[in-house]
Amino acid sequence: MKNITGLLLLIFLFLACKNEQKKDSDALSTTSPKYETYNYSGFTKEEIYGFHKRIFEGGNWTEYGDLERYYYLNFSEIKKHSRILRSNTPKILEETPRDDVKNFSTSTDLKKGGGLSLNDYVQQVEVNGLIIIHKGTIVFEGYPRMFPTDLHINMLITQVFVSTAIAILEDSHLIDTSKPIDHYFDALKGSGWEGVPVVDILNMSSGIDRPFETYEKSLDPIKEFAMTKSTKPSGTEQQNSNADAMVLTLLVEKISGLTFKDFVEQKIWKKIGAEHSALLAINTNGTSVSYRDGMSTTLRDLAKFGLAFTPSGRKSANPIISDAHLSKIRNVNKNLKKKLRYSEEIIYSSYQWGAVYEDGDLYKGAHGGQGLYISPSKDLVIAYFGTANTDRESNQLHVISRQLSKSGLFDLE
C-alpha cells in the first residue's frame, strides 16, 4: 500500500509541474500562426501515468517510440536541469508559407517515405517538428508530434553552442585555439591531452576517446581528464567523443568566469531574440551537460540560433557569428573528411559541426532524428526534431535537407 501511495504522489507531483518549461511560453505575437499542426493532441493521462510508473519502477526511458518521445518533450520532469532565460526583446519571425516547399517531392530512394511530398513525409515518418527559414522568413513549419511551444531535447546539437561560445571568446582574443589545451589547464600536462591544440578538440579530433560516465560523477572533471591517455594523434581522425565537448565547456567557464548556462544565456540566447527560455541538463556534480541530453528548446528558437549564421541573422553591426568564425568553420582540416553513405559528396568536421560541405553548408545531427542544417550562401535554415520508432528507424531529414538546399528552391537572385 505504501508503494502505491508513493507512486501516486510521485505522479501527482510530476503532473503538477508538467508545464514547468512552458511557464514563460505565452504567445508573444498577436497574429495567428500559419504552421501545420496535423491535429496533434499530445499525450493522454494514461500514457503519462504509464511513463512515470515505468520510470518509478526503474525502467529505462530509451525504449524508442512514444516512450522516448515523451522523455524528449518532458525533460524537466525526469532529469536535473538549469534554465536559460529567454530574451526580453524576442524576435518574431515573419511567416510566408510556400506551396512549392510544402509540395517538394522527396527522393524515391529514401529508406522510408521516398517520393512523398515534404508535407506528407513530415506527417507519415518519424518527425516531431520541422521548420524551414529562407531569407529570415518561415516558409514551412509543421508539428505532427509535438506542440510549437514544447521544449524538445537537442542532444548533440548543443555541441555547436559550445563551439560558438569558444568562437565568441576567440573573437575577443581571450582564447587562442592554436594553443594546446594544457596551456589553459595545467592539470592536463602529462596526460593524453598535453599538446592537443584547442582547434583539434573543436574539430572533434582530439584523439581522446573515453567514456564520459566518470566525468559526470566527479567533483573535479579536469582531475578525471588528467588521467586520460591518447588513442591516436590529434587532428588525424574525426571521432564522436563527449569528452571533447565537455573539456571545451569547462574552458568556456574558466575563461569567461561564467557558468556555461549563463554564458549561453547572456552571449547567445538573449541576443538571438529567443521567445522561450531553454533548459540545460546538469550532472549530479552540477556540471553543465553539453552532450547527450544537452539543451531543450522550442524548434523556432533553435532555428533562430541557426539564423545567426546566415545573412538575414547577421545584419547587425556586431553579429553573434563573426566573419572570422564563419571563415574558420570553412577552413577545414582535410584529414577529417568522410564520404556520405547516401551520395558521393565529401563532408568535414569543423568547430563541432558534424558536416561542413564543400559549398560551405553546415549540418549537425543528433540521436533519434534531431538536426540543424544551415546554408549561409542561400540564407537558409532547416531545423527539425524526431524520435526513432520501436524498430530504431529515424527520419532522414538530414538527406532531405541537403536535397532541399540543392533543389534550386532557395537560390538567391
VOZAKE-343175 format. One record per residue (C-alpha): x, y, z; residue number from 1; residue in one letter. Coordinates in steps of 0.5 Angstrom, whole numbers, plus 2048, in hexadecimal, padded with zeros to 3 digits. Each point is the difference from the previous one (the first is absolute). Layout:
REM residues N
{X: X, Y: Y, Z: Z, i: NUM, aa: A}
...
***
This chain:
REM residues 413
{X: 800, Y: 800, Z: 800, i: 1, aa: M}
{X: 806, Y: 805, Z: 802, i: 2, aa: K}
{X: 803, Y: 7FF, Z: 7F9, i: 3, aa: N}
{X: 7F9, Y: 801, Z: 7FC, i: 4, aa: I}
{X: 7FF, Y: 806, Z: 804, i: 5, aa: T}
{X: 807, Y: 803, Z: 7FF, i: 6, aa: G}
{X: 800, Y: 7FE, Z: 7F9, i: 7, aa: L}
{X: 7F9, Y: 804, Z: 7FF, i: 8, aa: L}
{X: 803, Y: 806, Z: 804, i: 9, aa: L}
{X: 806, Y: 800, Z: 7FB, i: 10, aa: L}
{X: 7FC, Y: 800, Z: 7FA, i: 11, aa: I}
{X: 7FB, Y: 806, Z: 803, i: 12, aa: F}
{X: 807, Y: 804, Z: 801, i: 13, aa: L}
{X: 802, Y: 7FE, Z: 7F9, i: 14, aa: F}
{X: 7F9, Y: 802, Z: 7FD, i: 15, aa: L}
{X: 800, Y: 807, Z: 804, i: 16, aa: A}
{X: 807, Y: 802, Z: 7FD, i: 17, aa: C}
{X: 7FF, Y: 7FD, Z: 7FA, i: 18, aa: K}
{X: 7FF, Y: 807, Z: 7FC, i: 19, aa: N}
{X: 806, Y: 803, Z: 804, i: 20, aa: E}
{X: 804, Y: 801, Z: 7FA, i: 21, aa: Q}
{X: 7FA, Y: 804, Z: 7FD, i: 22, aa: K}
{X: 7FF, Y: 805, Z: 805, i: 23, aa: K}
{X: 803, Y: 805, Z: 7FC, i: 24, aa: D}
{X: 7FE, Y: 7FE, Z: 7F9, i: 25, aa: S}
{X: 7F9, Y: 804, Z: 800, i: 26, aa: D}
{X: 7FF, Y: 803, Z: 7F9, i: 27, aa: A}
{X: 804, Y: 806, Z: 7FE, i: 28, aa: L}
{X: 7FD, Y: 801, Z: 7F9, i: 29, aa: S}
{X: 7F9, Y: 803, Z: 7FF, i: 30, aa: T}
{X: 800, Y: 7FC, Z: 7F9, i: 31, aa: T}
{X: 7FD, Y: 7F9, Z: 7FF, i: 32, aa: S}
{X: 806, Y: 7FB, Z: 7FF, i: 33, aa: P}
{X: 800, Y: 7FD, Z: 7F9, i: 34, aa: K}
{X: 803, Y: 7FA, Z: 802, i: 35, aa: Y}
{X: 7FE, Y: 7F9, Z: 7FE, i: 36, aa: E}
{X: 7FD, Y: 7FC, Z: 807, i: 37, aa: T}
{X: 7FD, Y: 7FA, Z: 7FD, i: 38, aa: Y}
{X: 7FB, Y: 800, Z: 805, i: 39, aa: N}
{X: 806, Y: 7FD, Z: 806, i: 40, aa: Y}
{X: 7FC, Y: 800, Z: 806, i: 41, aa: S}
{X: 806, Y: 7FE, Z: 805, i: 42, aa: G}
{X: 801, Y: 7FA, Z: 805, i: 43, aa: F}
{X: 7FA, Y: 7FD, Z: 803, i: 44, aa: T}
{X: 7FF, Y: 800, Z: 808, i: 45, aa: K}
{X: 801, Y: 7F8, Z: 7FF, i: 46, aa: E}
{X: 806, Y: 801, Z: 7FC, i: 47, aa: E}
{X: 803, Y: 805, Z: 805, i: 48, aa: I}
{X: 7FF, Y: 7FB, Z: 806, i: 49, aa: Y}
{X: 803, Y: 7FA, Z: 7FD, i: 50, aa: G}
{X: 806, Y: 804, Z: 7FE, i: 51, aa: F}
{X: 801, Y: 802, Z: 807, i: 52, aa: H}
{X: 7FE, Y: 7FA, Z: 803, i: 53, aa: K}
{X: 806, Y: 7FC, Z: 7FC, i: 54, aa: R}
{X: 805, Y: 805, Z: 802, i: 55, aa: I}
{X: 7FE, Y: 800, Z: 807, i: 56, aa: F}
{X: 801, Y: 7F8, Z: 800, i: 57, aa: E}
{X: 807, Y: 801, Z: 7FD, i: 58, aa: G}
{X: 7FE, Y: 7FF, Z: 7F9, i: 59, aa: G}
{X: 804, Y: 804, Z: 7FA, i: 60, aa: N}
{X: 7FE, Y: 805, Z: 7FC, i: 61, aa: W}
{X: 804, Y: 7FE, Z: 7FA, i: 62, aa: T}
{X: 7FB, Y: 7FC, Z: 7FD, i: 63, aa: E}
{X: 7FF, Y: 804, Z: 7FA, i: 64, aa: Y}
{X: 7F9, Y: 801, Z: 7FD, i: 65, aa: G}
{X: 7FB, Y: 804, Z: 804, i: 66, aa: D}
{X: 803, Y: 7FF, Z: 807, i: 67, aa: L}
{X: 806, Y: 803, Z: 7FE, i: 68, aa: E}
{X: 7FD, Y: 806, Z: 7FC, i: 69, aa: R}
{X: 7FC, Y: 801, Z: 807, i: 70, aa: Y}
{X: 807, Y: 801, Z: 803, i: 71, aa: Y}
{X: 803, Y: 804, Z: 7FA, i: 72, aa: Y}
{X: 7FA, Y: 805, Z: 802, i: 73, aa: L}
{X: 800, Y: 800, Z: 807, i: 74, aa: N}
{X: 807, Y: 800, Z: 802, i: 75, aa: F}
{X: 7FF, Y: 805, Z: 806, i: 76, aa: S}
{X: 7FB, Y: 7FA, Z: 804, i: 77, aa: E}
{X: 806, Y: 7FB, Z: 7FF, i: 78, aa: I}
{X: 807, Y: 803, Z: 801, i: 79, aa: K}
{X: 804, Y: 805, Z: 803, i: 80, aa: K}
{X: 800, Y: 807, Z: 7FC, i: 81, aa: H}
{X: 801, Y: 807, Z: 801, i: 82, aa: S}
{X: 7FC, Y: 806, Z: 7FC, i: 83, aa: R}
{X: 803, Y: 804, Z: 7FA, i: 84, aa: I}
{X: 7FB, Y: 806, Z: 801, i: 85, aa: L}
{X: 7FD, Y: 803, Z: 7F9, i: 86, aa: R}
{X: 801, Y: 807, Z: 7FD, i: 87, aa: S}
{X: 7FD, Y: 806, Z: 803, i: 88, aa: N}
{X: 7FF, Y: 802, Z: 7F9, i: 89, aa: T}
{X: 7FE, Y: 7FA, Z: 7FC, i: 90, aa: P}
{X: 801, Y: 7FF, Z: 7F8, i: 91, aa: K}
{X: 7F9, Y: 7FF, Z: 7FD, i: 92, aa: I}
{X: 801, Y: 7FD, Z: 7F9, i: 93, aa: L}
{X: 7FC, Y: 801, Z: 7FA, i: 94, aa: E}
{X: 7FC, Y: 7FA, Z: 7FD, i: 95, aa: E}
{X: 7FF, Y: 7FF, Z: 7F9, i: 96, aa: T}
{X: 7FF, Y: 7F9, Z: 7FF, i: 97, aa: P}
{X: 802, Y: 7FE, Z: 7F9, i: 98, aa: R}
{X: 7FC, Y: 7FA, Z: 7FC, i: 99, aa: D}
{X: 806, Y: 7FF, Z: 7FC, i: 100, aa: D}
{X: 804, Y: 7FE, Z: 806, i: 101, aa: V}
{X: 7FA, Y: 7FC, Z: 803, i: 102, aa: K}
{X: 7FF, Y: 7FC, Z: 7FA, i: 103, aa: N}
{X: 807, Y: 7FF, Z: 7FF, i: 104, aa: F}
{X: 801, Y: 7F9, Z: 7FE, i: 105, aa: S}
{X: 805, Y: 7FB, Z: 804, i: 106, aa: T}
{X: 805, Y: 7FC, Z: 7FD, i: 107, aa: S}
{X: 7FD, Y: 7F9, Z: 7FE, i: 108, aa: T}
{X: 806, Y: 7FC, Z: 803, i: 109, aa: D}
{X: 7FF, Y: 802, Z: 807, i: 110, aa: L}
{X: 7FF, Y: 7FA, Z: 805, i: 111, aa: K}
{X: 7F9, Y: 802, Z: 801, i: 112, aa: K}
{X: 7FB, Y: 805, Z: 7FD, i: 113, aa: G}
{X: 804, Y: 801, Z: 7FA, i: 114, aa: G}
{X: 7FC, Y: 804, Z: 7FB, i: 115, aa: G}
{X: 7FB, Y: 803, Z: 805, i: 116, aa: L}
{X: 7FF, Y: 808, Z: 800, i: 117, aa: S}
{X: 804, Y: 803, Z: 805, i: 118, aa: L}
{X: 7FA, Y: 802, Z: 804, i: 119, aa: N}
{X: 7FE, Y: 7F8, Z: 7FF, i: 120, aa: D}
{X: 806, Y: 7FE, Z: 802, i: 121, aa: Y}
{X: 800, Y: 804, Z: 807, i: 122, aa: V}
{X: 7F9, Y: 7FD, Z: 802, i: 123, aa: Q}
{X: 802, Y: 7F9, Z: 7FE, i: 124, aa: Q}
{X: 807, Y: 7FF, Z: 802, i: 125, aa: V}
{X: 804, Y: 800, Z: 807, i: 126, aa: E}
{X: 800, Y: 808, Z: 800, i: 127, aa: V}
{X: 7FD, Y: 804, Z: 806, i: 128, aa: N}
{X: 801, Y: 807, Z: 7FD, i: 129, aa: G}
{X: 803, Y: 803, Z: 7FA, i: 130, aa: L}
{X: 802, Y: 808, Z: 7FF, i: 131, aa: I}
{X: 803, Y: 803, Z: 7F9, i: 132, aa: I}
{X: 802, Y: 807, Z: 800, i: 133, aa: I}
{X: 802, Y: 804, Z: 7FA, i: 134, aa: H}
{X: 803, Y: 807, Z: 800, i: 135, aa: K}
{X: 7FD, Y: 801, Z: 807, i: 136, aa: G}
{X: 7F9, Y: 7FE, Z: 7FF, i: 137, aa: T}
{X: 7FD, Y: 7F9, Z: 802, i: 138, aa: I}
{X: 7FE, Y: 7FC, Z: 7F9, i: 139, aa: V}
{X: 7FE, Y: 7FA, Z: 803, i: 140, aa: F}
{X: 7FE, Y: 7FE, Z: 807, i: 141, aa: E}
{X: 7FD, Y: 7F9, Z: 803, i: 142, aa: G}
{X: 7FF, Y: 7FD, Z: 806, i: 143, aa: Y}
{X: 7FD, Y: 7F9, Z: 7FF, i: 144, aa: P}
{X: 802, Y: 7FD, Z: 807, i: 145, aa: R}
{X: 801, Y: 806, Z: 805, i: 146, aa: M}
{X: 7FE, Y: 807, Z: 801, i: 147, aa: F}
{X: 803, Y: 806, Z: 7FE, i: 148, aa: P}
{X: 802, Y: 802, Z: 807, i: 149, aa: T}
{X: 802, Y: 7FA, Z: 802, i: 150, aa: D}
{X: 808, Y: 800, Z: 802, i: 151, aa: L}
{X: 803, Y: 7FA, Z: 7FD, i: 152, aa: H}
{X: 807, Y: 7FD, Z: 801, i: 153, aa: I}
{X: 805, Y: 802, Z: 7FB, i: 154, aa: N}
{X: 805, Y: 7FB, Z: 803, i: 155, aa: M}
{X: 807, Y: 800, Z: 7FC, i: 156, aa: L}
{X: 7FD, Y: 807, Z: 7FC, i: 157, aa: I}
{X: 802, Y: 803, Z: 807, i: 158, aa: T}
{X: 808, Y: 7FF, Z: 7FE, i: 159, aa: Q}
{X: 7FF, Y: 806, Z: 7FB, i: 160, aa: V}
{X: 7FE, Y: 804, Z: 805, i: 161, aa: F}
{X: 807, Y: 7FE, Z: 804, i: 162, aa: V}
{X: 804, Y: 802, Z: 7F9, i: 163, aa: S}
{X: 7FC, Y: 806, Z: 7FF, i: 164, aa: T}
{X: 802, Y: 802, Z: 808, i: 165, aa: A}
{X: 807, Y: 7FF, Z: 7FE, i: 166, aa: I}
{X: 800, Y: 804, Z: 7FA, i: 167, aa: A}
{X: 7FD, Y: 806, Z: 804, i: 168, aa: I}
{X: 806, Y: 7FF, Z: 805, i: 169, aa: L}
{X: 804, Y: 7FF, Z: 7FA, i: 170, aa: E}
{X: 7FE, Y: 807, Z: 7FC, i: 171, aa: D}
{X: 801, Y: 803, Z: 807, i: 172, aa: S}
{X: 807, Y: 7FE, Z: 800, i: 173, aa: H}
{X: 7FF, Y: 7FC, Z: 806, i: 174, aa: L}
{X: 802, Y: 7F9, Z: 7FD, i: 175, aa: I}
{X: 805, Y: 7FE, Z: 7FB, i: 176, aa: D}
{X: 7FD, Y: 7FA, Z: 7FD, i: 177, aa: T}
{X: 807, Y: 7FE, Z: 7FD, i: 178, aa: S}
{X: 803, Y: 7FF, Z: 807, i: 179, aa: K}
{X: 800, Y: 7FA, Z: 804, i: 180, aa: P}
{X: 7FA, Y: 7FE, Z: 805, i: 181, aa: I}
{X: 805, Y: 7FF, Z: 805, i: 182, aa: D}
{X: 802, Y: 808, Z: 7FF, i: 183, aa: H}
{X: 7F9, Y: 801, Z: 804, i: 184, aa: Y}
{X: 800, Y: 7FA, Z: 804, i: 185, aa: F}
{X: 807, Y: 7FF, Z: 804, i: 186, aa: D}
{X: 7FD, Y: 7FA, Z: 803, i: 187, aa: A}
{X: 800, Y: 7FD, Z: 7F9, i: 188, aa: L}
{X: 807, Y: 800, Z: 7FF, i: 189, aa: K}
{X: 803, Y: 7F9, Z: 800, i: 190, aa: G}
{X: 7F9, Y: 7FD, Z: 7FD, i: 191, aa: S}
{X: 7FE, Y: 7FE, Z: 7FA, i: 192, aa: G}
{X: 7FD, Y: 807, Z: 7FF, i: 193, aa: W}
{X: 807, Y: 803, Z: 800, i: 194, aa: E}
{X: 802, Y: 803, Z: 7FA, i: 195, aa: G}
{X: 7F9, Y: 800, Z: 7FD, i: 196, aa: V}
{X: 7FE, Y: 806, Z: 7FC, i: 197, aa: P}
{X: 7F9, Y: 803, Z: 802, i: 198, aa: V}
{X: 7FF, Y: 800, Z: 7F9, i: 199, aa: V}
{X: 800, Y: 7F9, Z: 7FF, i: 200, aa: D}
{X: 7FB, Y: 7FF, Z: 806, i: 201, aa: I}
{X: 7FC, Y: 805, Z: 7FD, i: 202, aa: L}
{X: 800, Y: 7FB, Z: 7F9, i: 203, aa: N}
{X: 7FE, Y: 7FA, Z: 804, i: 204, aa: M}
{X: 807, Y: 7FD, Z: 7FF, i: 205, aa: S}
{X: 804, Y: 800, Z: 807, i: 206, aa: S}
{X: 802, Y: 7F9, Z: 800, i: 207, aa: G}
{X: 7FD, Y: 7FF, Z: 807, i: 208, aa: I}
{X: 7FB, Y: 7FB, Z: 800, i: 209, aa: D}
{X: 7FD, Y: 7FE, Z: 807, i: 210, aa: R}
{X: 7F9, Y: 7FF, Z: 803, i: 211, aa: P}
{X: 7FD, Y: 806, Z: 803, i: 212, aa: F}
{X: 7FD, Y: 7FD, Z: 806, i: 213, aa: E}
{X: 805, Y: 801, Z: 805, i: 214, aa: T}
{X: 800, Y: 808, Z: 7FE, i: 215, aa: Y}
{X: 7F9, Y: 800, Z: 802, i: 216, aa: E}
{X: 801, Y: 7FE, Z: 807, i: 217, aa: K}
{X: 807, Y: 803, Z: 801, i: 218, aa: S}
{X: 800, Y: 807, Z: 804, i: 219, aa: L}
{X: 806, Y: 802, Z: 7FC, i: 220, aa: D}
{X: 7FF, Y: 7FD, Z: 7F9, i: 221, aa: P}
{X: 807, Y: 803, Z: 7FE, i: 222, aa: I}
{X: 803, Y: 7FC, Z: 805, i: 223, aa: K}
{X: 7FD, Y: 7FA, Z: 7FD, i: 224, aa: E}
{X: 802, Y: 802, Z: 7F9, i: 225, aa: F}
{X: 807, Y: 801, Z: 802, i: 226, aa: A}
{X: 800, Y: 7F8, Z: 801, i: 227, aa: M}
{X: 7FE, Y: 7FF, Z: 7F8, i: 228, aa: T}
{X: 805, Y: 7FE, Z: 7FB, i: 229, aa: K}
{X: 800, Y: 801, Z: 7F9, i: 230, aa: S}
{X: 7FE, Y: 7FA, Z: 7FB, i: 231, aa: T}
{X: 802, Y: 804, Z: 7FA, i: 232, aa: K}
{X: 804, Y: 806, Z: 7FD, i: 233, aa: P}
{X: 7FB, Y: 806, Z: 801, i: 234, aa: S}
{X: 7FE, Y: 803, Z: 7F9, i: 235, aa: G}
{X: 800, Y: 7FA, Z: 7FC, i: 236, aa: T}
{X: 7F9, Y: 7FD, Z: 801, i: 237, aa: E}
{X: 7F9, Y: 802, Z: 802, i: 238, aa: Q}
{X: 7FD, Y: 7FD, Z: 806, i: 239, aa: Q}
{X: 7FA, Y: 801, Z: 804, i: 240, aa: N}
{X: 802, Y: 801, Z: 807, i: 241, aa: S}
{X: 7FC, Y: 803, Z: 805, i: 242, aa: N}
{X: 807, Y: 802, Z: 804, i: 243, aa: A}
{X: 802, Y: 805, Z: 7FA, i: 244, aa: D}
{X: 7F9, Y: 804, Z: 801, i: 245, aa: A}
{X: 801, Y: 7FF, Z: 808, i: 246, aa: M}
{X: 807, Y: 803, Z: 800, i: 247, aa: V}
{X: 7FE, Y: 806, Z: 7FC, i: 248, aa: L}
{X: 7FA, Y: 801, Z: 804, i: 249, aa: T}
{X: 805, Y: 800, Z: 806, i: 250, aa: L}
{X: 805, Y: 805, Z: 7FC, i: 251, aa: L}
{X: 7FA, Y: 805, Z: 7FF, i: 252, aa: V}
{X: 7FE, Y: 800, Z: 807, i: 253, aa: E}
{X: 807, Y: 801, Z: 802, i: 254, aa: K}
{X: 802, Y: 806, Z: 7FB, i: 255, aa: I}
{X: 7F9, Y: 803, Z: 801, i: 256, aa: S}
{X: 7FF, Y: 800, Z: 807, i: 257, aa: G}
{X: 7F9, Y: 7FE, Z: 7FF, i: 258, aa: L}
{X: 7FD, Y: 7F9, Z: 800, i: 259, aa: T}
{X: 7FE, Y: 7FD, Z: 7F9, i: 260, aa: F}
{X: 7F9, Y: 801, Z: 801, i: 261, aa: K}
{X: 801, Y: 808, Z: 802, i: 262, aa: D}
{X: 805, Y: 801, Z: 7FA, i: 263, aa: F}
{X: 7FB, Y: 7FD, Z: 7FB, i: 264, aa: V}
{X: 7FA, Y: 804, Z: 803, i: 265, aa: E}
{X: 804, Y: 807, Z: 800, i: 266, aa: Q}
{X: 804, Y: 7FF, Z: 7FA, i: 267, aa: K}
{X: 7FC, Y: 7FC, Z: 7FB, i: 268, aa: I}
{X: 7F8, Y: 7FE, Z: 802, i: 269, aa: W}
{X: 7FE, Y: 807, Z: 802, i: 270, aa: K}
{X: 804, Y: 803, Z: 7FA, i: 271, aa: K}
{X: 7FC, Y: 7FC, Z: 7FB, i: 272, aa: I}
{X: 7FA, Y: 802, Z: 803, i: 273, aa: G}
{X: 7FD, Y: 7F9, Z: 803, i: 274, aa: A}
{X: 7F9, Y: 800, Z: 801, i: 275, aa: E}
{X: 800, Y: 7FB, Z: 805, i: 276, aa: H}
{X: 805, Y: 7FE, Z: 806, i: 277, aa: S}
{X: 804, Y: 7FA, Z: 7FF, i: 278, aa: A}
{X: 802, Y: 7FA, Z: 804, i: 279, aa: L}
{X: 807, Y: 7FE, Z: 801, i: 280, aa: L}
{X: 802, Y: 7F9, Z: 803, i: 281, aa: A}
{X: 805, Y: 800, Z: 806, i: 282, aa: I}
{X: 803, Y: 7FA, Z: 803, i: 283, aa: N}
{X: 800, Y: 7FE, Z: 807, i: 284, aa: T}
{X: 806, Y: 804, Z: 802, i: 285, aa: N}
{X: 7FD, Y: 806, Z: 7FD, i: 286, aa: G}
{X: 804, Y: 800, Z: 7F9, i: 287, aa: T}
{X: 7FC, Y: 802, Z: 7FA, i: 288, aa: S}
{X: 7FF, Y: 7FB, Z: 7FB, i: 289, aa: V}
{X: 802, Y: 802, Z: 7F9, i: 290, aa: S}
{X: 7FF, Y: 7F9, Z: 7FD, i: 291, aa: Y}
{X: 7FB, Y: 7FA, Z: 800, i: 292, aa: R}
{X: 7FA, Y: 804, Z: 803, i: 293, aa: D}
{X: 802, Y: 807, Z: 800, i: 294, aa: G}
{X: 7FC, Y: 806, Z: 7FF, i: 295, aa: M}
{X: 7F8, Y: 7FF, Z: 7FF, i: 296, aa: S}
{X: 7FD, Y: 806, Z: 7FB, i: 297, aa: T}
{X: 7FA, Y: 801, Z: 7FC, i: 298, aa: T}
{X: 801, Y: 7FF, Z: 7F9, i: 299, aa: L}
{X: 7FF, Y: 807, Z: 7FE, i: 300, aa: R}
{X: 806, Y: 802, Z: 805, i: 301, aa: D}
{X: 804, Y: 7FB, Z: 7FD, i: 302, aa: L}
{X: 7FF, Y: 803, Z: 7F9, i: 303, aa: A}
{X: 802, Y: 807, Z: 803, i: 304, aa: K}
{X: 806, Y: 7FD, Z: 802, i: 305, aa: F}
{X: 802, Y: 7FE, Z: 7F9, i: 306, aa: G}
{X: 7FD, Y: 806, Z: 7FD, i: 307, aa: L}
{X: 806, Y: 804, Z: 804, i: 308, aa: A}
{X: 805, Y: 7FC, Z: 7FB, i: 309, aa: F}
{X: 7FC, Y: 803, Z: 7FA, i: 310, aa: T}
{X: 800, Y: 807, Z: 7FC, i: 311, aa: P}
{X: 7F9, Y: 801, Z: 803, i: 312, aa: S}
{X: 802, Y: 7FF, Z: 807, i: 313, aa: G}
{X: 807, Y: 804, Z: 7FF, i: 314, aa: R}
{X: 7FD, Y: 807, Z: 7FE, i: 315, aa: K}
{X: 802, Y: 803, Z: 807, i: 316, aa: S}
{X: 807, Y: 804, Z: 801, i: 317, aa: A}
{X: 802, Y: 7FB, Z: 805, i: 318, aa: N}
{X: 7FD, Y: 7F9, Z: 7FE, i: 319, aa: P}
{X: 801, Y: 7FA, Z: 804, i: 320, aa: I}
{X: 803, Y: 7FC, Z: 7FB, i: 321, aa: I}
{X: 806, Y: 804, Z: 7FD, i: 322, aa: S}
{X: 803, Y: 800, Z: 7F9, i: 323, aa: D}
{X: 806, Y: 7FC, Z: 803, i: 324, aa: A}
{X: 7FC, Y: 7FB, Z: 804, i: 325, aa: H}
{X: 7FD, Y: 7FE, Z: 7F9, i: 326, aa: L}
{X: 807, Y: 800, Z: 7FD, i: 327, aa: S}
{X: 803, Y: 7FC, Z: 805, i: 328, aa: K}
{X: 7FA, Y: 7FB, Z: 7FF, i: 329, aa: I}
{X: 801, Y: 7FF, Z: 7F9, i: 330, aa: R}
{X: 808, Y: 800, Z: 801, i: 331, aa: N}
{X: 7FF, Y: 7F8, Z: 801, i: 332, aa: V}
{X: 805, Y: 7FB, Z: 802, i: 333, aa: N}
{X: 801, Y: 7FC, Z: 7F9, i: 334, aa: K}
{X: 802, Y: 7FA, Z: 805, i: 335, aa: N}
{X: 7F9, Y: 800, Z: 802, i: 336, aa: L}
{X: 7FC, Y: 7FE, Z: 7FA, i: 337, aa: K}
{X: 7FB, Y: 7FB, Z: 7FF, i: 338, aa: K}
{X: 7FB, Y: 7FE, Z: 7FA, i: 339, aa: K}
{X: 7F9, Y: 800, Z: 801, i: 340, aa: L}
{X: 7FD, Y: 7F9, Z: 800, i: 341, aa: R}
{X: 7FA, Y: 802, Z: 7FC, i: 342, aa: Y}
{X: 804, Y: 804, Z: 7FB, i: 343, aa: S}
{X: 807, Y: 801, Z: 7FD, i: 344, aa: E}
{X: 800, Y: 807, Z: 804, i: 345, aa: E}
{X: 806, Y: 801, Z: 805, i: 346, aa: I}
{X: 7FF, Y: 804, Z: 807, i: 347, aa: I}
{X: 805, Y: 802, Z: 805, i: 348, aa: Y}
{X: 7FF, Y: 801, Z: 808, i: 349, aa: S}
{X: 802, Y: 807, Z: 802, i: 350, aa: S}
{X: 7FE, Y: 804, Z: 806, i: 351, aa: Y}
{X: 7FC, Y: 7FA, Z: 803, i: 352, aa: Q}
{X: 7FC, Y: 800, Z: 7F9, i: 353, aa: W}
{X: 7FF, Y: 7F9, Z: 7FE, i: 354, aa: G}
{X: 800, Y: 802, Z: 7F9, i: 355, aa: A}
{X: 803, Y: 806, Z: 7FC, i: 356, aa: V}
{X: 7FE, Y: 7FF, Z: 7F9, i: 357, aa: Y}
{X: 805, Y: 803, Z: 7FA, i: 358, aa: E}
{X: 7FB, Y: 805, Z: 7FE, i: 359, aa: D}
{X: 800, Y: 803, Z: 808, i: 360, aa: G}
{X: 7F9, Y: 7FD, Z: 802, i: 361, aa: D}
{X: 800, Y: 7FD, Z: 807, i: 362, aa: L}
{X: 7FD, Y: 7FB, Z: 804, i: 363, aa: Y}
{X: 7FF, Y: 7FD, Z: 807, i: 364, aa: K}
{X: 7FC, Y: 7FA, Z: 801, i: 365, aa: G}
{X: 7FF, Y: 7FC, Z: 807, i: 366, aa: A}
{X: 7FD, Y: 7FA, Z: 802, i: 367, aa: H}
{X: 7F9, Y: 7FE, Z: 7FF, i: 368, aa: G}
{X: 7FF, Y: 805, Z: 7FA, i: 369, aa: G}
{X: 802, Y: 807, Z: 802, i: 370, aa: Q}
{X: 803, Y: 804, Z: 7FB, i: 371, aa: G}
{X: 802, Y: 807, Z: 7FF, i: 372, aa: L}
{X: 802, Y: 802, Z: 7F8, i: 373, aa: Y}
{X: 803, Y: 807, Z: 7FE, i: 374, aa: I}
{X: 802, Y: 802, Z: 7F9, i: 375, aa: S}
{X: 803, Y: 807, Z: 801, i: 376, aa: P}
{X: 800, Y: 801, Z: 7F9, i: 377, aa: S}
{X: 7F9, Y: 7FF, Z: 7FF, i: 378, aa: K}
{X: 7FE, Y: 804, Z: 806, i: 379, aa: D}
{X: 7FC, Y: 7F9, Z: 802, i: 380, aa: L}
{X: 7FF, Y: 7FD, Z: 807, i: 381, aa: V}
{X: 7FD, Y: 7F9, Z: 801, i: 382, aa: I}
{X: 7FF, Y: 7FD, Z: 807, i: 383, aa: A}
{X: 7FC, Y: 7FA, Z: 802, i: 384, aa: Y}
{X: 7FE, Y: 7FB, Z: 806, i: 385, aa: F}
{X: 7FF, Y: 7F9, Z: 7FF, i: 386, aa: G}
{X: 7FF, Y: 7F9, Z: 804, i: 387, aa: T}
{X: 802, Y: 7FA, Z: 7FE, i: 388, aa: A}
{X: 7FB, Y: 7FB, Z: 7FF, i: 389, aa: N}
{X: 800, Y: 7F9, Z: 804, i: 390, aa: T}
{X: 804, Y: 7FD, Z: 7FB, i: 391, aa: D}
{X: 805, Y: 805, Z: 801, i: 392, aa: R}
{X: 7FE, Y: 804, Z: 7F9, i: 393, aa: E}
{X: 801, Y: 807, Z: 800, i: 394, aa: S}
{X: 7FE, Y: 805, Z: 7FB, i: 395, aa: N}
{X: 805, Y: 802, Z: 7FA, i: 396, aa: Q}
{X: 7FF, Y: 808, Z: 800, i: 397, aa: L}
{X: 808, Y: 800, Z: 800, i: 398, aa: H}
{X: 7FF, Y: 7FD, Z: 7F9, i: 399, aa: V}
{X: 7FA, Y: 805, Z: 7FE, i: 400, aa: I}
{X: 803, Y: 806, Z: 803, i: 401, aa: S}
{X: 806, Y: 7FF, Z: 7FB, i: 402, aa: R}
{X: 7FC, Y: 7FF, Z: 7FA, i: 403, aa: Q}
{X: 7FC, Y: 806, Z: 802, i: 404, aa: L}
{X: 806, Y: 804, Z: 800, i: 405, aa: S}
{X: 802, Y: 7FE, Z: 7FA, i: 406, aa: K}
{X: 7F9, Y: 800, Z: 7FC, i: 407, aa: S}
{X: 800, Y: 807, Z: 7FE, i: 408, aa: G}
{X: 7FA, Y: 802, Z: 804, i: 409, aa: L}
{X: 805, Y: 804, Z: 804, i: 410, aa: F}
{X: 805, Y: 803, Z: 7FC, i: 411, aa: D}
{X: 801, Y: 808, Z: 801, i: 412, aa: L}
{X: 7FE, Y: 804, Z: 7FA, i: 413, aa: E}
***
